Amino acid sequence: MRTPIPVPASGPRRRAPLLLLAPACALLLLSACRSKPEPSPDFVAASQRFNRLYAQRLDEAYLDPQMDEIEAQLQRVPDKSLDAPSAAALLARIREGRTQAQKRAQDTRSALAELKTPLAMAPSSSAGPSEPPVDATPDAGPPDAGTDGPQVGTPESELVGGFRGCFFRGQSVNVIGRGPRQTWELQSSSRCRLEYAALVDSLVVTEDGKVLMISPKSAVKPGPAADAGR
């Protein structure tokens, strides 16, 4: 009778580590797949809305109510998203743009408030050639005649050849707290008075290449003549 040959105990034990290593590798691969950053749909939608709005209104877009919605959508982008850095950069741009737009709006309101401040007329050597004076009693046409003319913030260059040539350079005036500033007046032709009836008997005051204010001539107090006291 044959005696059974014992199987070495070391044989099966050598395969055990390989069987335990396979599940561990699978878990590591699964964990790596789950931690990979992904794009954010909120960022894609918010950036598209921002680009459309800014293309339509430029810097004024920062004060549009839609910008608040875009900002809220950017804040929903997860910190672990692939788009998180871009979302943070766009948020910073929106907040900085809003601050600057609010400051410009405040400057404009301050300039409009100065319309109530009387001006002091003073001759200036920098004034251009004298133009025909405006008729003291112009025919402004019917009450609803006229269209929009220059506004606060309009570039002074547009007054030179724009608005159908209806404005000419007048005398400079001393604006309280600002010093001498250039003025523009409406031409005396019937066409100009009819088209810009709202600006008849008004002075367009400019500063730094833009319209600072539009003031009625009745609010201007004439200053002393250049040769006074001689």
C-alpha positions in Angstrom: 0.0 0.0 0.0 1.3 3.4 -1.0 1.8 6.1 1.5 0.2 9.5 0.4 2.7 12.2 -0.3 2.0 15.3 1.7 1.5 18.5 -0.3 3.9 21.3 0.8 2.1 23.9 3.0 4.1 26.7 1.4 2.4 26.3 -2.1 -1.0 27.9 -1.5 0.4 30.5 0.9 2.4 32.1 -1.9 -0.8 32.9 -3.9 -2.7 34.6 -1.0 -1.0 38.0 -1.2 -1.9 38.3 -4.9 -5.6 37.6 -4.2 -5.7 40.3 -1.5 -3.9 42.8 -3.7 -6.4 42.8 -6.5 -9.4 44.3 -4.5 -7.1 46.9 -3.0 -6.0 48.1 -6.5 -9.6 48.2 -7.6 -10.5 50.4 -4.7 -7.6 52.8 -5.4 -8.6 53.1 -9.1 -12.2 53.8 -8.1 -11.1 56.5 -5.6 -8.9 58.2 -8.2 -11.8 58.3 -10.7 -14.2 59.9 -8.1 -11.7 62.6 -7.1 -11.0 63.9 -10.7 -12.3 67.5 -11.0 -15.2 68.0 -13.4 -16.4 71.1 -15.3 -19.3 73.1 -13.7 -22.5 73.7 -15.6 -23.2 76.8 -13.4 -19.9 78.4 -14.5 -20.5 77.6 -18.2 -24.0 79.2 -18.0 -22.9 82.2 -16.0 -19.9 83.0 -18.2 -22.1 82.9 -21.3 -24.7 85.2 -19.7 -21.9 87.6 -18.6 -20.4 87.8 -22.1 -23.8 88.5 -23.7 -24.7 91.2 -21.2 -21.3 92.9 -21.3 -21.4 92.9 -25.2 -24.7 94.8 -25.1 -24.1 97.3 -22.3 -20.3 97.4 -21.8 -19.4 98.9 -18.4 -23.0 99.8 -17.6 -23.7 96.0 -17.5 -22.2 95.9 -14.0 -25.2 97.9 -12.6 -27.7 95.7 -14.4 -29.9 93.6 -12.1 -29.0 90.5 -14.3 -25.5 90.8 -13.0 -26.7 89.9 -9.5 -28.1 86.7 -10.9 -24.9 85.9 -12.7 -22.9 86.5 -9.5 -25.1 84.2 -7.5 -24.7 81.5 -10.1 -20.9 81.8 -10.0 -21.0 81.4 -6.2 -22.7 78.0 -6.7 -19.6 76.6 -8.5 -18.1 73.9 -6.2 -14.7 74.5 -4.8 -13.4 71.2 -6.2 -14.8 71.9 -9.7 -12.4 72.2 -12.7 -13.9 75.7 -13.3 -13.5 77.0 -9.7 -10.5 79.2 -10.4 -12.2 80.8 -13.5 -15.4 81.4 -11.5 -13.4 83.1 -8.7 -11.7 85.4 -11.3 -15.0 86.3 -13.0 -16.5 87.1 -9.6 -13.6 89.4 -8.7 -14.0 91.2 -12.1 -17.7 91.7 -11.6 -17.2 93.2 -8.1 -14.5 95.5 -9.2 -16.5 96.6 -12.3 -19.5 97.3 -10.1 -17.4 99.5 -7.7 -16.1 101.6 -10.6 -19.5 101.9 -12.3 -21.1 103.1 -9.0 -18.4 105.7 -8.6 -19.0 107.0 -12.2 -22.7 107.2 -11.5 -22.0 109.2 -8.3 -19.8 111.6 -10.2 -22.5 112.1 -12.8 -25.1 112.9 -10.0 -22.7 115.4 -8.4 -22.3 117.1 -11.7 -26.0 117.3 -12.2 -26.4 118.8 -8.8 -24.1 121.6 -9.7 -26.6 122.8 -12.3 -28.3 124.6 -9.4 -25.1 126.5 -8.7 -24.8 130.0 -10.4 -22.0 130.4 -12.8 -19.8 133.6 -13.0 -19.1 134.7 -16.6 -15.6 135.8 -17.3 -13.9 136.6 -20.7 -11.2 134.1 -21.7 -8.3 134.5 -24.1 -8.7 130.9 -25.0 -12.2 131.4 -26.4 -12.5 130.9 -30.2 -13.7 133.4 -32.8 -16.9 135.1 -31.8 -20.0 133.7 -33.4 -23.3 135.4 -34.2 -25.2 135.9 -30.9 -28.4 134.0 -30.3 -31.6 135.9 -30.9 -32.9 137.1 -27.5 -36.4 135.8 -28.4 -35.9 132.7 -30.5 -38.8 130.9 -32.1 -38.6 127.6 -30.5 -41.5 126.2 -32.4 -44.3 124.1 -30.9 -43.9 122.8 -27.3 -43.1 119.3 -28.4 -40.5 120.4 -31.1 -36.9 119.4 -30.9 -34.9 116.2 -30.3 -32.2 115.1 -27.8 -29.0 117.1 -28.0 -25.7 116.8 -26.0 -26.0 115.3 -22.6 -23.8 115.2 -19.5 -20.8 113.0 -20.5 -21.1 113.6 -24.2 -17.5 114.0 -25.8 -16.7 117.6 -26.6 -15.4 116.5 -30.0 -19.0 115.7 -31.0 -19.9 119.4 -30.5 -17.4 120.4 -33.1 -18.9 118.8 -36.1 -21.7 116.7 -34.7 -25.4 117.6 -33.9 -25.6 118.9 -37.5 -23.2 121.7 -36.7 -25.8 123.4 -34.5 -23.3 124.3 -31.6 -20.5 126.9 -31.5 -17.8 127.6 -29.0 -18.7 130.4 -26.6 -17.0 132.2 -23.8 -15.4 130.4 -20.9 -17.1 130.6 -17.5 -15.8 130.4 -14.0 -17.5 127.4 -12.3 -17.4 127.7 -8.5 -15.0 125.2 -7.1 -13.6 124.2 -10.6 -12.3 127.4 -12.2 -12.6 128.5 -15.9 -14.5 126.0 -18.1 -15.4 126.2 -21.8 -19.0 126.7 -23.0 -20.9 125.9 -26.2 -24.1 127.5 -27.4 -26.8 126.7 -29.9 -26.6 128.4 -33.3 -29.3 131.1 -34.0 -30.6 129.4 -37.1 -34.3 128.4 -37.1 -33.4 124.8 -38.0 -31.1 124.4 -35.0 -33.5 126.1 -32.6 -36.3 123.9 -33.8 -34.3 120.7 -33.7 -32.8 121.4 -30.3 -35.5 123.5 -28.8 -34.8 122.2 -25.2 -31.3 123.8 -25.3 -32.4 127.3 -26.5 -31.0 129.8 -24.0 -28.8 127.2 -22.4 -25.0 126.9 -22.0 -23.3 123.5 -22.5 -20.2 123.6 -20.1 -17.4 121.1 -20.8 -14.5 119.8 -18.7 -11.7 117.4 -19.6 -13.1 116.8 -23.1 -16.7 116.0 -21.9 -19.9 117.8 -21.2 -19.9 118.7 -17.5 -23.3 120.3 -17.2 -26.0 122.1 -19.1 -27.2 125.3 -17.4 -29.8 127.9 -18.4 -28.3 131.3 -19.3 -30.6 132.8 -16.7 -28.6 131.1 -14.0 -25.3 132.7 -15.1 -24.2 135.8 -13.2 -22.0 138.1 -15.4 -18.6 138.8 -13.8 -16.6 142.1 -14.0 -15.3 143.2 -17.4 -11.6 142.5 -18.1 -10.7 146.2 -18.0 -12.8 147.0 -15.0 -11.2 149.5 -12.6 -9.0 151.2 -15.1 
